Amino acid sequence: MRKIILPLFILGILFIGIVLWTKGIKCRGIDCLNGENLTEFTLTETYQDDKNAFRGQYRREDTILRLETYYNVPKGQVDERITSTITRLNGLYERAPAPYPGEISDEVRCDSSLAPVVHEQTDDFPKYVEIYLNERLSYGVCDKEQAYYRGILTFLTCPKRQIFTQLEFISSRNNYQENEEEIKSVIRSLSCSP
């Protein structure tokens, strides 16, 4: 009897240890990242939190951080996701036929100064996009009066954990101008948590 109980006890302990160990592997949201001042952001809203993704909004004073973390993303899909996101953003600002063409204009056109500016990845900086947002925090601003916010959209990949993260740092236009270097410093410092 003793010979059976001892191995079962050891197997039970091993099973519990493995379950507890694997539970701790998956991070959630901002906990998947390291970076300058990230701990100052507080979660204000969660849009999705399941085994496939975490999507939420954080705040710090006058800065909003929208974060999307996707789990188990194969390496080949990362570039595809980044390219499609930037293509969608650029598509919002391309000339398009007016839904009701008339004498004054036959196309819809956005102010080119409000179009997204894509910055390619460098040795010390990830790929990022500077873009304007309206008062509802949506892209596609075509008129300067609608441009309430300015933001930076950037991406981070954690290959060891197969995690892909999209981050949007958003501030009012005035606050963005005042704190642009601080926001860029946070982006420059981003890395995957161990």
C-alpha positions in Angstrom: 0.0 0.0 0.0 2.8 2.4 0.9 4.5 1.7 -2.4 1.4 3.0 -4.3 0.7 6.0 -2.1 4.1 7.5 -2.3 4.4 7.6 -6.1 0.8 8.9 -6.3 1.7 11.7 -3.8 4.8 12.6 -5.8 2.8 12.7 -9.1 0.2 14.8 -7.5 2.8 17.3 -6.2 4.4 17.4 -9.7 1.0 18.0 -11.4 0.1 20.9 -9.0 3.6 22.4 -9.6 3.3 22.2 -13.4 -0.2 23.8 -13.3 1.0 26.6 -11.1 4.1 27.1 -13.2 2.3 27.3 -16.5 -0.4 29.6 -15.2 2.3 32.2 -14.4 3.8 32.0 -17.9 1.1 34.0 -19.6 1.3 37.7 -18.9 -1.7 40.0 -19.3 -1.8 43.4 -21.0 0.8 45.9 -19.9 2.4 43.2 -17.6 3.9 41.7 -20.8 6.0 44.8 -21.3 8.9 46.6 -19.6 9.4 50.3 -20.3 10.0 53.7 -18.9 7.0 55.0 -16.9 4.7 52.2 -17.9 3.9 51.4 -14.3 2.3 54.9 -14.0 -0.5 53.8 -16.4 -3.7 52.5 -14.8 -6.1 50.2 -16.5 -9.4 52.1 -17.1 -11.3 49.8 -19.5 -11.0 46.2 -20.8 -12.4 45.4 -24.2 -11.2 41.8 -24.5 -9.4 39.5 -22.1 -9.3 35.8 -23.1 -6.8 33.1 -24.2 -6.3 34.8 -27.6 -5.9 38.4 -26.7 -6.0 41.3 -24.3 -7.3 44.6 -25.4 -7.6 47.5 -23.0 -7.2 51.2 -22.3 -4.9 52.7 -19.7 -4.5 56.3 -18.5 -1.8 58.4 -17.0 -2.6 62.0 -16.4 -3.3 63.4 -19.9 -2.1 60.4 -21.8 -4.2 57.5 -23.0 -2.6 54.1 -23.8 -4.6 51.8 -25.9 -3.0 48.4 -25.9 -3.7 45.2 -27.8 -1.8 42.1 -26.9 -2.3 38.9 -29.1 -1.0 35.6 -27.8 0.4 32.7 -29.9 1.0 34.8 -33.0 3.3 32.9 -35.5 6.3 34.9 -36.5 5.1 35.0 -40.2 1.9 36.8 -39.2 3.6 39.7 -37.3 4.8 41.6 -40.4 1.4 40.9 -42.1 -0.5 42.5 -39.2 1.8 45.5 -39.1 1.5 46.1 -42.8 -2.3 45.7 -42.9 -2.7 48.1 -40.0 -0.6 50.8 -41.7 -2.3 50.2 -45.0 -5.8 50.6 -43.4 -4.6 53.9 -41.8 -3.2 55.3 -45.1 -6.3 54.2 -46.9 -8.4 56.6 -44.7 -6.5 59.5 -46.2 -6.4 58.6 -49.9 -8.5 60.5 -52.3 -11.9 58.9 -52.9 -14.9 59.6 -55.2 -17.5 61.7 -53.4 -20.7 59.7 -52.6 -22.7 62.5 -54.2 -20.5 64.2 -56.8 -21.5 67.8 -57.6 -20.3 71.0 -59.2 -18.1 72.0 -56.3 -16.2 68.7 -55.8 -16.4 65.2 -57.1 -13.9 63.7 -54.6 -13.3 63.5 -50.9 -9.9 64.7 -49.9 -8.2 65.1 -46.6 -5.8 67.8 -45.5 -2.4 66.2 -46.3 -0.9 67.7 -43.1 -3.2 65.4 -41.1 -2.2 62.2 -42.9 -0.3 59.6 -40.9 3.5 59.8 -40.9 5.2 56.4 -40.9 8.6 56.2 -39.3 10.6 53.0 -40.2 12.4 51.0 -37.6 15.9 52.0 -36.7 18.5 50.5 -34.4 17.2 52.2 -31.3 13.6 52.8 -32.3 10.7 50.5 -33.3 8.5 51.3 -36.4 5.8 53.8 -35.4 3.1 56.0 -36.9 2.3 59.5 -35.8 -1.4 60.3 -36.5 -4.3 62.6 -35.5 -7.5 61.4 -33.9 -10.9 63.0 -33.4 -12.7 63.6 -30.1 -14.0 59.9 -30.1 -10.4 58.7 -30.4 -10.9 57.5 -34.0 -8.6 57.9 -37.0 -9.6 59.4 -40.3 -9.5 63.1 -39.3 -9.7 65.2 -42.4 -10.2 68.7 -41.0 -7.9 70.5 -38.5 -10.9 71.4 -36.3 -11.7 67.7 -35.8 -8.1 66.9 -34.8 -8.5 66.8 -31.0 -5.8 64.3 -30.3 -2.4 63.3 -31.6 -0.9 59.9 -31.1 1.8 57.4 -31.8 1.0 53.9 -32.8 3.8 51.4 -32.5 4.3 47.6 -32.4 6.3 45.2 -30.3 6.9 41.5 -30.8 8.0 39.0 -28.1 9.2 36.0 -30.1 9.9 33.8 -27.0 6.4 34.0 -25.8 4.8 34.4 -29.3 3.2 37.7 -28.3 2.4 40.6 -30.6 1.5 43.9 -29.0 0.1 47.1 -30.6 0.3 50.2 -28.5 -1.3 53.6 -29.1 -0.1 56.6 -27.0 -2.7 59.3 -27.3 -2.6 62.9 -26.0 -4.4 66.1 -26.7 -2.6 68.0 -29.5 -1.2 70.6 -27.0 -0.1 68.0 -24.5 1.5 65.9 -27.3 3.6 68.9 -28.5 4.7 69.5 -24.9 5.5 65.9 -24.1 6.5 64.4 -27.5 10.0 63.6 -26.5 8.8 61.9 -23.2 6.3 59.8 -25.2 9.0 58.8 -27.7 11.4 58.0 -24.8 8.8 55.5 -23.4 8.5 53.9 -26.9 12.2 53.7 -27.2 12.5 51.9 -23.9 9.8 49.3 -24.6 10.8 45.6 -24.3 9.3 42.3 -23.5 9.0 41.3 -19.9 11.0 38.2 -18.9 
